[in-house]
């Protein structure tokens, strides 16, 4: 294929799209990246002998990665590690639950708080399974030619699922379980993906099915960044070129097509096809200057929570931590209601802790642990200054140390803090939002910014803020959908 392709951004969506396009015969592909290395949010930090996954630390639907490699004529280069337990949840009252995919083991965890748990969870998951499989090929793995096409597709979804579009995930959990602990734990899939279960539609209970029964959670031996390293290595073999520290600042058009893009160094990059792996909404506003995507209108959209992340290299082995851990308070509803619009640091913050050295010893020096801490916080629309980032970090580290019975603060070898400001500036995340646009009814499917530009015929989008949405396997699906469009329209 003689047409030249230019891809802006080098996140998973960009890398997977480049790989698919080389398989379809496109030989002249260049990837431009603002950051100093590829990966986008799926990135890596190194400090003082410690290695950290910068963003995503596990994934579901592992078969989507296998499909990618198979479709591209590759032997799968990744070694997958299934998580068991999936994660551990720690409440501030000292209660601790290991979340297993084995429902008998899971029932034993909740025996004291949820009578007849196994019967209840089987009923709950049966419904979640039906939602997943009844929508998978109609809504998730589908390109839409506008809102009308999307709405027509929805008519193919069994009507029995319709009511759950109009009440919350939390309401569905209230209808299914009695104990607060079970309801909170099952709603974490929404909360730590950047939304609250009190606003997330009940159809997203399908996420509980994906984690507990469908495919579980996985990481990659050697760390999550192995995904990026293997993709980039293969792309280099296929002749794909990469330029780092290069930010797109202007899109040059003839009114119907993009003719070139200009970078922060004043260089114009010409191509026949352009694929944007930046945020699909903010790119339309910031770069294309679309009236529908002005800053005011972007701010009025629903965005996922921002990440406040801490990366700690710690001396000693911490027995109170597993690979994946959640630390919660006792005021879930109040906390969830407030967290989106706080202008100050959250009081008694909820947070997630990943210790990849538990599974990948090479991530930390001998006798040490690497801790990646994620605290979802308000984006920069609400909390504009993060001059107090160190204070929040100290609060979390102190709380974690007390709850696991280990003096973390006095055993820190290395520490890196990334506030929403750093996430916005380094990776162009709009207002520091961690996962882009949220997934309310007015921002999913055909109501999400499309993966084909509405005005410029050779401009496409891939990634979390276009269709079908956020999450590593979903972004891999996004790469398949946009590649189908490009090939069909070439």
C-alpha positions as CSV (number, residue, x, y, z in Angstrom):
1,X,0.0,0.0,0.0
2,X,1.6,3.3,-1.1
3,X,-0.5,5.6,1.0
4,X,1.4,7.3,3.9
5,X,-0.1,7.1,7.4
6,X,0.6,9.5,10.2
7,X,-0.4,8.5,13.7
8,X,-0.3,11.1,16.6
9,X,0.2,9.6,20.0
10,X,1.7,6.2,20.8
11,X,-0.7,4.7,23.3
12,X,-2.0,1.1,23.0
13,X,-4.6,2.2,20.5
14,X,-2.0,3.8,18.2
15,X,0.4,0.8,18.4
16,X,-2.3,-1.7,17.8
17,X,-3.6,0.3,14.8
18,X,-0.1,0.6,13.3
19,X,0.4,-3.1,13.7
20,X,-3.0,-3.9,12.0
21,X,-2.3,-1.4,9.2
22,X,1.2,-3.0,8.4
23,X,-0.6,-6.3,8.2
24,X,-3.0,-4.8,5.7
25,X,-0.1,-3.7,3.5
26,X,0.6,-0.1,4.6
27,X,4.3,0.3,4.5
28,X,4.9,4.0,5.2
29,X,3.7,4.7,8.8
30,X,5.1,7.3,11.2
31,X,4.1,7.7,14.9
32,X,4.5,11.1,16.6
33,X,4.6,11.2,20.4
34,X,4.8,14.1,22.8
35,X,6.3,12.0,25.6
36,X,9.9,10.8,25.6
37,X,8.9,7.2,25.1
38,X,5.9,5.2,23.7
39,X,2.9,3.8,25.6
40,X,0.7,6.7,26.6
41,X,-0.9,5.8,29.9
42,X,0.4,2.3,29.5
43,X,3.9,3.5,30.4
44,X,6.8,2.8,32.8
45,X,8.8,4.6,35.4
46,X,12.2,3.6,36.6
47,X,14.1,5.0,39.7
48,X,16.9,3.8,41.9
49,X,16.6,0.2,40.7
50,X,12.8,0.1,40.9
51,X,10.5,-0.3,38.0
52,X,6.8,0.8,38.1
53,X,3.9,0.4,35.8
54,X,2.9,4.0,35.4
55,X,-0.8,3.5,34.6
56,X,-2.8,0.3,34.0
57,X,-1.7,-2.6,36.2
58,X,-4.0,-5.4,35.0
59,X,-6.6,-6.1,32.3
60,X,-9.6,-8.3,31.5
61,X,-10.6,-9.9,28.2
62,X,-7.1,-11.2,27.5
63,X,-8.3,-12.9,24.3
64,X,-8.5,-9.4,22.7
65,X,-4.6,-9.3,22.8
66,X,-4.4,-12.8,21.5
67,X,-6.8,-11.8,18.6
68,X,-4.5,-8.8,17.8
69,X,-1.4,-10.9,17.5
70,X,-3.1,-13.6,15.5
71,X,-4.8,-11.2,13.1
72,X,-1.3,-9.6,12.5
73,X,0.4,-12.9,11.8
74,X,2.5,-12.9,15.0
75,X,3.2,-15.5,17.6
76,X,1.9,-14.0,20.9
77,X,5.0,-12.6,22.6
78,X,3.4,-12.1,26.0
79,X,3.4,-14.4,29.0
80,X,0.1,-13.9,30.8
81,X,-0.3,-14.2,34.5
82,X,-3.8,-14.8,35.9
83,X,-4.6,-13.0,39.2
84,X,-5.9,-15.2,42.0
85,X,-7.2,-13.7,44.1
86,X,-8.2,-10.9,41.8
87,X,-7.6,-8.3,44.5
88,X,-7.9,-7.7,48.2
89,X,-10.3,-5.1,49.7
90,X,-9.4,-3.5,53.1
91,X,-12.0,-1.5,55.0
92,X,-11.1,1.1,57.6
93,X,-12.9,-1.0,60.3
94,X,-10.3,-3.7,59.8
95,X,-12.4,-6.0,57.7
96,X,-10.5,-7.6,54.8
97,X,-11.8,-9.6,51.8
98,X,-10.0,-11.6,49.2
99,X,-11.9,-11.6,45.9
100,X,-11.8,-15.0,44.2
101,X,-13.3,-16.1,40.9
102,X,-14.1,-19.4,42.6
103,X,-17.6,-18.6,43.9
104,X,-17.3,-21.1,46.7
105,X,-14.2,-19.4,48.0
106,X,-15.9,-16.0,47.5
107,X,-18.9,-17.2,49.4
108,X,-16.7,-18.2,52.3
109,X,-15.3,-14.6,52.4
110,X,-18.8,-13.1,52.7
111,X,-20.3,-15.9,54.9
112,X,-20.6,-13.6,58.0
113,X,-22.2,-10.6,56.2
114,X,-24.2,-12.0,53.3
115,X,-26.5,-15.0,53.9
116,X,-27.0,-17.3,50.9
117,X,-24.3,-15.3,49.0
118,X,-23.6,-17.9,46.4
119,X,-27.3,-18.2,45.3
120,X,-27.5,-14.4,45.1
121,X,-24.3,-13.9,43.2
122,X,-25.1,-16.6,40.7
123,X,-28.4,-14.9,39.9
124,X,-26.6,-11.5,39.7
125,X,-23.9,-12.8,37.4
126,X,-26.3,-14.7,35.2
127,X,-28.0,-11.4,34.4
128,X,-24.6,-9.6,33.9
129,X,-23.5,-12.4,31.6
130,X,-26.6,-12.0,29.4
131,X,-26.0,-8.2,29.2
132,X,-22.4,-8.8,28.1
133,X,-23.1,-11.3,25.4
134,X,-26.3,-9.7,24.2
135,X,-24.5,-6.4,23.6
136,X,-20.9,-7.4,22.8
137,X,-21.2,-7.7,19.0
138,X,-24.0,-5.1,18.7
139,X,-22.7,-2.2,20.7
140,X,-19.0,-2.8,21.6
141,X,-17.6,-4.4,18.5
142,X,-19.4,-2.3,16.0
143,X,-18.7,0.9,13.9
144,X,-21.6,3.3,13.8
145,X,-22.4,5.7,10.9
146,X,-24.0,8.3,13.1
147,X,-26.4,8.4,16.0
148,X,-29.4,7.0,14.0
149,X,-27.4,3.9,13.0
150,X,-26.4,3.4,16.7
151,X,-30.1,3.8,17.9
152,X,-31.2,1.3,15.2
153,X,-28.5,-1.1,16.4
154,X,-29.8,-0.8,20.0
155,X,-33.2,-2.1,18.8
156,X,-31.4,-5.5,18.3
157,X,-30.5,-5.7,22.0
158,X,-33.2,-7.7,23.9
159,X,-35.6,-5.3,25.5
160,X,-35.3,-7.1,28.9
161,X,-32.1,-5.2,29.4
162,X,-33.6,-1.7,28.8
163,X,-34.6,-0.9,32.4
164,X,-31.0,-1.2,33.5
165,X,-30.1,1.7,31.2
166,X,-32.1,4.0,33.4
167,X,-31.2,3.2,36.9
168,X,-27.8,3.0,38.6
169,X,-25.4,0.1,39.2
170,X,-25.8,0.8,43.0
171,X,-29.5,0.4,42.8
172,X,-29.1,-2.9,41.0
173,X,-26.7,-4.0,43.8
174,X,-29.2,-2.9,46.4
175,X,-31.8,-5.2,44.7
176,X,-29.4,-8.1,44.8
177,X,-27.4,-8.0,48.1
178,X,-27.9,-7.0,51.7
179,X,-24.5,-6.2,53.1
180,X,-22.8,-2.9,52.5
181,X,-19.4,-4.7,52.0
182,X,-20.6,-6.7,49.1
183,X,-22.3,-3.8,47.4
184,X,-19.2,-1.6,47.8
185,X,-16.8,-4.3,46.6
186,X,-18.9,-5.1,43.5
187,X,-19.2,-1.4,42.6
188,X,-15.4,-0.8,42.7
189,X,-15.2,-1.7,38.9
190,X,-17.1,1.6,38.3
191,X,-15.4,3.7,41.0
192,X,-11.8,2.9,40.1
193,X,-12.5,3.2,36.4
194,X,-13.3,6.9,37.0
195,X,-17.0,7.0,37.8
196,X,-19.3,6.3,40.8
197,X,-21.8,3.4,40.9
198,X,-24.5,5.9,41.9
199,X,-24.3,7.5,38.4
200,X,-23.1,4.6,36.3
201,X,-26.0,2.7,34.5
202,X,-26.8,-0.7,35.9
203,X,-25.9,-2.3,32.5
204,X,-22.3,-1.9,33.6
205,X,-22.7,-4.8,36.0
206,X,-21.4,-6.7,33.0
207,X,-17.9,-5.6,34.3
208,X,-18.5,-7.8,37.3
209,X,-19.1,-10.7,35.0
210,X,-15.9,-10.0,33.0
211,X,-13.9,-10.0,36.3
212,X,-15.5,-12.9,38.2
213,X,-16.5,-15.4,35.5
214,X,-15.8,-14.5,31.9
215,X,-12.0,-14.1,31.7
216,X,-10.8,-12.7,35.1
217,X,-7.9,-10.3,35.5
218,X,-4.4,-10.7,34.1
219,X,-1.1,-9.0,34.1
220,X,2.0,-9.7,32.1
221,X,5.2,-11.3,33.3
222,X,7.9,-8.7,33.4
223,X,5.4,-5.9,33.9
224,X,2.6,-4.3,31.9
225,X,5.1,-2.3,29.8
226,X,6.1,-5.5,28.1
227,X,3.0,-5.1,26.0
228,X,4.4,-1.8,24.6
229,X,7.9,-3.1,24.3
230,X,6.8,-6.1,22.3
231,X,4.5,-4.0,20.0
232,X,7.2,-1.4,19.4
233,X,9.8,-4.0,18.6
234,X,7.6,-5.7,16.1
235,X,6.7,-2.3,14.5
236,X,10.3,-1.4,14.1
237,X,10.8,-4.7,12.3
238,X,8.0,-3.7,10.0
239,X,9.5,-0.4,9.2
240,X,7.3,1.9,11.3
241,X,9.1,5.1,12.3
242,X,8.7,6.8,15.7
243,X,9.4,10.5,16.7
244,X,9.3,11.4,20.4
245,X,9.2,14.7,22.2
246,X,7.0,15.8,19.2
247,X,3.7,17.4,20.0
248,X,1.0,18.2,17.4
249,X,0.0,21.9,17.6
250,X,-1.9,22.5,14.3
251,X,-3.9,20.6,11.7
252,X,-3.6,22.0,8.1
253,X,-6.6,21.2,5.9
254,X,-8.0,22.1,2.5
255,X,-11.5,22.1,4.0
256,X,-12.2,18.5,3.0
257,X,-9.0,16.7,4.0
258,X,-6.1,17.0,6.3
259,X,-3.0,17.8,4.2
260,X,-0.5,18.1,7.0
261,X,0.0,18.5,10.7
262,X,2.5,20.9,12.3
263,X,4.4,20.0,15.4
264,X,5.8,22.1,18.3
265,X,9.1,22.5,16.4
266,X,7.4,24.0,13.4
267,X,7.8,20.9,11.2
268,X,5.0,20.0,8.8
269,X,4.2,16.3,8.5
270,X,2.3,15.4,5.3
271,X,0.4,12.1,4.8
272,X,-2.5,10.6,3.1
273,X,-4.2,9.2,6.2
274,X,-4.1,10.7,9.7
275,X,-5.0,8.7,12.9
276,X,-5.3,10.6,16.2
277,X,-4.6,8.7,19.4
278,X,-5.0,11.8,21.5
279,X,-8.3,12.5,23.3
280,X,-10.9,12.5,20.5
281,X,-13.0,15.3,22.0
282,X,-10.3,17.7,23.1
283,X,-8.4,17.2,19.8
284,X,-11.5,18.4,17.9
285,X,-11.6,21.4,20.2
286,X,-7.9,22.4,20.8
287,X,-6.5,21.5,17.4
288,X,-9.4,21.6,15.0
289,X,-11.2,24.5,16.7
290,X,-14.6,23.0,16.4
291,X,-17.4,25.1,17.9
292,X,-19.0,21.9,19.3
293,X,-15.9,21.2,21.3
294,X,-15.0,24.6,22.8
295,X,-13.4,24.5,26.2
296,X,-16.7,25.6,27.7
297,X,-18.5,22.7,26.1
298,X,-15.7,20.2,26.9
299,X,-15.9,21.3,30.5
300,X,-19.7,20.6,30.5
301,X,-19.1,17.0,29.4
302,X,-18.8,14.1,31.9
303,X,-15.2,13.1,32.5
304,X,-13.7,10.3,34.5
305,X,-11.9,11.1,37.7
306,X,-8.2,12.2,37.6
307,X,-5.4,10.0,38.8
308,X,-3.2,11.0,41.8
309,X,-0.4,8.5,41.7
310,X,2.5,7.7,44.0
311,X,5.4,5.4,43.1
312,X,7.4,4.1,46.1
313,X,10.5,2.0,46.3
314,X,10.4,0.6,49.8
315,X,13.0,-1.4,51.8
316,X,11.7,-4.6,53.3
317,X,8.9,-7.1,52.4
318,X,5.4,-6.0,53.3
319,X,3.3,-9.0,54.3
320,X,0.1,-7.1,54.6
321,X,-0.1,-6.4,50.9
322,X,-1.0,-8.6,48.0
323,X,-0.4,-7.8,44.3
324,X,-3.6,-5.8,44.0
325,X,-5.2,-4.1,47.0
326,X,-8.0,-1.6,47.6
327,X,-8.1,0.5,50.8
328,X,-11.5,2.1,51.6
329,X,-13.2,4.1,54.3
330,X,-16.6,3.6,55.9
331,X,-18.4,6.4,54.2
332,X,-18.6,5.1,50.6
333,X,-21.8,7.0,49.5
334,X,-20.7,10.3,51.0
335,X,-17.2,9.9,49.6
336,X,-18.5,9.0,46.1
337,X,-20.9,11.9,46.1
338,X,-18.2,14.5,47.0
339,X,-15.1,13.3,45.2
340,X,-15.9,14.5,41.7
341,X,-16.2,18.2,42.7
342,X,-13.8,18.6,45.6
343,X,-11.6,21.7,45.5
344,X,-9.4,20.4,48.3
345,X,-7.6,17.1,49.1
346,X,-10.1,14.3,49.9
347,X,-10.4,13.6,53.6
348,X,-9.4,10.0,54.4
349,X,-8.8,9.1,50.8
350,X,-9.8,5.8,49.1
351,X,-6.9,4.3,47.1
352,X,-5.6,1.3,45.2
353,X,-2.2,-0.2,45.8
354,X,-0.3,-2.4,43.2
355,X,2.8,-4.3,44.3
356,X,4.0,-5.8,41.1
357,X,7.2,-7.1,42.8
358,X,4.9,-9.7,44.4
359,X,4.7,-11.3,41.0
360,X,7.7,-9.9,39.1
361,X,10.7,-9.9,41.4
362,X,12.8,-8.0,38.8
363,X,10.7,-4.9,39.5
364,X,12.5,-4.2,42.8
365,X,16.0,-4.8,44.3
366,X,16.3,-7.9,46.5
367,X,14.5,-7.5,49.8
368,X,12.4,-4.5,48.6
369,X,9.0,-3.8,47.2
370,X,7.7,-1.4,44.6
371,X,4.4,0.2,45.5
372,X,2.2,2.0,42.9
373,X,-0.6,3.9,44.6
374,X,-3.6,5.3,42.8
375,X,-6.0,7.7,44.4
376,X,-8.9,8.9,42.2
377,X,-9.3,12.6,42.6
378,X,-11.2,15.6,41.1
379,X,-10.0,16.7,37.7
380,X,-8.5,20.2,37.1
381,X,-11.9,21.8,36.5
382,X,-12.6,21.5,40.2
383,X,-9.2,21.4,42.0
384,X,-7.0,23.7,39.9
385,X,-3.9,23.7,42.1
386,X,-1.9,20.7,43.2
387,X,0.7,22.6,45.2
388,X,-0.3,20.4,48.1
389,X,0.4,17.1,46.3
390,X,3.1,16.2,48.9
391,X,0.6,16.6,51.7
392,X,-1.9,14.2,50.1
393,X,0.9,11.7,49.4
394,X,2.0,11.9,53.1
395,X,-1.6,11.3,54.2
396,X,-2.0,8.2,52.0
397,X,1.5,6.8,52.9
398,X,0.8,7.3,56.7
399,X,-2.6,5.6,56.4
400,X,-1.3,2.7,54.4
401,X,1.6,2.1,56.8
402,X,-0.8,2.0,59.8
403,X,-3.3,-0.4,58.0
404,X,-0.7,-2.9,56.9
405,X,1.4,-2.7,60.1
406,X,4.7,-1.5,58.4
407,X,6.6,1.7,58.7
408,X,6.6,2.6,55.0
409,X,7.4,6.3,55.5
410,X,10.8,5.6,57.1
411,X,11.8,2.9,54.6
412,X,11.3,4.8,51.4
413,X,14.2,4.5,49.0
414,X,12.6,6.4,46.1
415,X,9.4,8.4,45.6
416,X,7.7,9.9,42.6
417,X,4.4,11.8,42.8
418,X,2.2,12.6,39.7
419,X,-0.7,14.9,40.3
420,X,-3.4,15.5,37.7
421,X,-1.3,18.5,36.6
422,X,1.6,16.2,35.6
423,X,-0.8,13.8,33.9
424,X,-2.3,16.6,31.9
425,X,1.0,18.1,30.9
426,X,2.9,15.0,30.1
427,X,0.3,13.0,28.2
428,X,-2.2,15.7,27.2
429,X,-5.0,14.2,29.3
430,X,-7.9,16.7,29.2
431,X,-8.1,18.5,32.6
432,X,-6.0,15.5,34.0
433,X,-9.0,13.1,33.5
434,X,-7.5,9.6,33.8
435,X,-9.6,7.7,31.4
436,X,-11.1,10.4,29.2
437,X,-14.9,10.8,28.7
438,X,-17.1,8.9,31.1
439,X,-19.6,6.3,30.0
440,X,-23.0,7.8,30.8
441,X,-25.9,7.1,28.4
442,X,-25.2,10.3,26.4
443,X,-21.5,9.5,26.0
444,X,-21.5,5.8,24.8
445,X,-21.8,4.1,21.5
446,X,-22.9,6.5,18.8
447,X,-23.0,9.4,21.3
448,X,-19.3,9.1,21.9
449,X,-16.9,11.2,19.6
450,X,-16.8,9.0,16.4
451,X,-13.6,7.3,15.2
452,X,-14.1,8.9,11.8
453,X,-14.0,12.7,11.6
454,X,-17.3,14.3,10.7
455,X,-15.7,16.9,8.3
456,X,-12.3,15.7,7.2
457,X,-12.5,12.5,5.1
458,X,-8.9,11.2,5.9
459,X,-8.9,11.8,9.6
460,X,-9.6,9.0,12.1
461,X,-9.5,8.5,15.9
462,X,-8.5,5.6,18.1
463,X,-8.4,5.2,21.9
464,X,-10.3,5.5,25.1
465,X,-12.4,8.6,24.3
466,X,-13.7,7.4,21.0
467,X,-15.7,4.2,20.4
468,X,-16.1,1.8,22.0
469,X,-14.6,3.3,25.2
470,X,-11.9,2.9,27.9
471,X,-9.9,0.0,29.1
472,X,-7.0,-1.9,27.5
473,X,-8.9,-4.6,25.7
474,X,-11.6,-2.1,24.6
475,X,-8.9,0.1,23.1
476,X,-7.5,-3.0,21.2
477,X,-11.1,-3.4,19.9
478,X,-11.0,0.3,19.0
479,X,-7.9,-0.3,16.9
480,X,-9.7,-3.1,15.0
481,X,-12.7,-0.8,14.3
482,X,-10.7,2.1,13.0
483,X,-8.6,-0.2,10.9
484,X,-11.7,-1.6,9.3
485,X,-12.9,2.0,8.4
486,X,-9.5,2.9,6.9
487,X,-9.2,-0.2,4.8
488,X,-12.8,0.0,3.6
489,X,-12.4,3.7,2.6
490,X,-8.9,3.5,1.1
